[in-house]
Amino acid sequence: MADRPQLFEQTSQYQHWRFTRASLAKLRAENNRLGVERVLHGLRQEAQVGDQETSDTRMAEATANMLTPEEELKLIDFYLKMINVYVTIYRASKLLKPESLDNVKATAINFMKRFYLHNVVFDYPPKSIMLTCFYLATKVENSFMKIEDFIRPLAAAEAKRGSKTQTKSEDVLGLEFIVIQSLQFELAVHHPYRAAYGFYLDMQTFIDEKDALRETYDRTSHFIDKSLHTDLVFHYQPSQIALGAFKLAAKEKDLDIDLYLTQRFDARSLELLFTVLDEIQDGITTFATTSKEEAQAIDLKLILCRNPEKNPNSTLYKRTIAVQGDVPYVSDSDSD
């Protein structure tokens, strides 16, 4: 009789959201290609309902500024980092309990990363998607708040920095079903934090330096936080990422946890595990985040190549709404 799969292998995260590096790159490249085609198609449609000269200019600007898959990723990454900023805002306003912060943050980031496996920024710019993913994460992680309470700190922060636009509740709720559908209605997300705590408890049996171990565990969260922004979640199990983060923290604290590993794994398993942990550590330490300047430059290009079919400011979108009313959402994913 075949061995029963491990519990994590039975989850939707393992079965539907794991990719090889090659398949992930191929998926993103194909999404980008189809997104570019939709932008050009939308601009041709817009030309039929608008001024031809203006439409020719728009087409030329869009063609010259189309984002590459790499640019899309950079822009998404910048807004993923903004989730950390919003966590700070909600913590200060006491709308999120301290013990829920890590899971809400990690779930929001994961939702956003999954969303853009089946959608592109031409159709859905990341700022609004980020806020919707964040609000959805508060529900999933049992930290629900009323939409009015969710919006209030955002409005205060936007007013403080002199923003010309103000987030409204409909900006968040209007995209909620779109996000859920793109997530294939699979909202359970498993993170490395719990696994890291389990390793910490288990290591106490094998490691005598309890203070150093505690400091190492505390530092592990930093590396888990960094891992959330990488693609490691699509390649490895949460427990593997947790152990890779633990290894990085142990190096910083000059704590040897290999004795623990040799006690817990046989030689063959350990050989395979060390290869995986090396890849995870490399993925965390070499990941480069997007600077504000890079994001602003890409954002300016995006303004010129947004899909007019889904841009509320476009002539085509306004004409479509006037004639048909609300347009039902159809996911760009072939899997839906």
N, C-alpha and C positions, 0 to 999 in steps of 0.2 A: 504494500500500500504506500502511495506517495506521501511524503512528509507534508503535514499541514502547514500552510503558509503562516508566517508571522503576522501578528495583529496589524502592524502598519501596512503590510502588503495587501491587506483586505480593504484598505481605505480608498476612497475616490482620489485622494491626493497621489497615492502611489500608482493607481491604475490609469488615471487620466491626465495627470499633470507632471509626468516624468518624460524627459527627452534626452537624447544624445546631443552632444554639442553640434554635430552636423545637422541633425534634424531640426534643432531649434533655430539655427541660422537659416536653414532652407525655408522654414515656416515664416520667419520674419521677412525674408527677402520676397517671398511670394505675396505676403500681405501688403508689403510696400508697393510691389508692382501693380497689384490690383487697385490699391488706393490711388496711385498716380493715374491709372486709367479712369477711375471714377471722377477724379478732379477734372480731367480733360473733357470727359463726357458731359459733366455738369456745366463746364464753361461753354461748351458748344450749344447746350440747351439754353443757357442764359443769353447767348448771342441772339437767339430767336425772339426773345422778349425784351431786349434792351437795345441801346445804341450800338451800332456795329463798330464804330471807331473805338468806343470805350471797350467793347468786348475784345477787339483785336489787341488792344494794349494789355488788358487783363490776361489774355492767353499768353502773350509774350512774357509778361512778368512771372506768371505761374510756371511756365516751362523753364525759365532761367533759374527759378528758385526752389524747385522740387527737392524735398528732403530725401536724403538717402536713409536706408535702414539704420545706419550708424548714427546719423543725426537725430532720428526719431528716438533712439535709445538714450542718447545724451539728454534730450529734452525731458523725457520721461524720468530719467534718473534725478534730474534737478528737482522735479516736483515730488519725487519719492522722498528726497531729503527734507522737503517742506513739511512732510507729515511729522517729522521730529519736532519741527517748530510749533506745529499746532498742538502736539501732545503737551508741550510746555505751557501753551496758552490755557488749555483745558485743565491742566494740573493746577495752575495758579488760580483759576476760577472755581476750583474744587468741584467741577462737574464730573471728573473722573477720579475714582479711588486709586491711591498709589499702587495697590496690588494688581490693578487691572491695566496699568499703563503699557507694560511690555506687550501683552497679548493684543490689545487694541491696536497698538502701533504696528506690530508684526502682521496682524491680519489685514489691516488696511493696505500695507505695502504689498502683501501677497495678492490681495484682490486686484490691485492696480496692475501688477506685473502680469497676472493671468488675463486681465481684460485686454491688454495690448498684445496678447498672442492671437487674438481674433479680431482686433480692430486697429485702426491707425490714427495718428494724430491729425491727419488731414480732415477726418470726419469728426473726431472728438478730441479737441485740445485738452491737454492733461490737467489744467488747473481745476476745471469743473469736475472731471472724473475723480481727481484726488479727493475732493471734498465729499463726493458721494460715496466713495470707497471708505472714507474715514467714518462717515455717519453710519453706513451699513455695518462696519466693524464694531461700532459701539453696541449695536443690537445683537450681533452674533456672539459677542463676548460678554453678554449679560451686563452691559453698562449703558443701557438705553437712556436717552434723554429726549425730551420733547424737541421738535425741530426749532421752536422759538428759542429754547435754551441753547441749542447748538449754534444758531445763527448769531446770537447776541455777542459772544466774545469775538467772533469774526468781524462783525460790524465795528466793534470798538477798536480792534487792531487796525482795520482798514482806515478808519477815521483818524487814528493817531498818526499813521504814516502819510496821510493826505491823499489817499487813493481816490481817483476820479470815479471809480465804480464801487458798488456795494453789493455784496452777496445777499441774495434773497432766498427764501425757503424754497421757492420753485426751481431755483438753479440747482439745488441739491436733489429734491424729490423728483424733479422731472426726468432725471437720468437714472433713478434707482432701479427701475425695472430693466432698463437697457443693460445696466451693469450685471444684475442678477442673471439675465438671460445669457449674457456673454460668459458668465461663470458656469453656465450649464446647470444652474440651480444647485451647485455643489458649494456649500458655504462653510463646511467644516475644514479648518486649517490646523495642521499640527506644526508646532514650533520647537526649536531646540532648547528653549529655556527650561522646560520641565525635565527633559533628558539630562541637561547639565546638572540640575539639582539632584537628580537620582545618582549620577556619577559621583557627585560630591559626597553624598551620604555613604555610598559604597566604598569610596576611597579611604574613608576614615578608619576602616578596618585594617588597611594595609600600609598607611602612611602615618608615621609618628609625628611629623612636624605639623601639628594641628593649626597653629596660627598661620603658617605659610600656606597651608592648604586652604584656609578660609580666605586669605587675601587673593589666592589664585582663583578661587571660585568667584569672588566678587569681580575680578578683572575679566573673567570669562564672558560676562554679559556684554562687555565692550566689544569683543570680537564677534559675538553673536549678532549684536546690533549691526556691525559692518557687513556681516554675511547676508543680511536681509536684502541688501541692495545689489548683490551679485546674482548670478544665475545658479548658484549652488543649490538652491531650493528645488530647481528642476532636474538636478542630476543625482542628489544624494538624499539619504534619509535624515530626519532631524537628529537622531541619536549620533549619526556619523559627524554631522556638522557641529554638534555640541562637543564631541570629543576632540575634533580638530581645533575648535576655539579654546578648549581646555589646554591642549598642547601648547598653543601660542601663549596663553597666559602663564603656563608653567615655565616656559622659557624665560619670560620677563622676570618672573619671581625666583628663578634659579631653583626650581623644584622638579625633581625627577619623578615622573609618574609612570615611567616605563615598567617599573617593578610591579605596579598595580596591573598593567596591561598583560604582562607575562603570567600573572597569576590567574587572570580572567579568561585568557584566550590561548588555544593550543598553537603550536608553532606555525602550522599551515594557515590558520585563520589570521594569526598575527602578521604574517608576511603580506597577506592581501590587505589587511587593515592598515598597515603602515603606508602602503601605496595610496590608499584612499585618503588617509589623513594628510599625507604630503600634498596631494592635489587640493584638498580643501584649504589647508594653510596657505598654499600658494595663491589660491583664488581670493582669499581674504586680504592678504598682504599686498597683492599687486593691483587690486581693483582701484581705478582712478575715478573719482567723482567729478561731476560737471561743475565748472565754476559759474558764478552768476553772469559773468561776461559772455561765456560760451552760450549759456541758455538764452540770454537776451538776443544774441546774434541769430540764433536758430529761430527764436520766436518771431523775429522780424521777417525772416524768410517764410515762416508758416502763415503769417498774415496774408502774404501774396499768393499762397498756393492752397488755401483751404478749399474744401469741396463746397461749392455754392449750394448744392442740394441740401446740405445740413448746416449751413451757416445762416443763423437768424437775421444777419445784417445784409444778406445778399438779395438782389432783385429776384432771382429765381425762387428762393425760399419763400419770400413774401408773396410772390405770385401764386405759388403752389398752395400755401396756406389759405389765401383768399379764395381760391377756386375749389379746393378739396377739403379744407379744414385740416385738422391734425393728421400728419402722415404717420401711419403705423410703422414701428421699428422693425427692420429685418436685419438680423445679425449678418456680419460679413463672414462669419465662420461657416465652413462647409459641414461642420460637425453638428450644427444645430438643426 
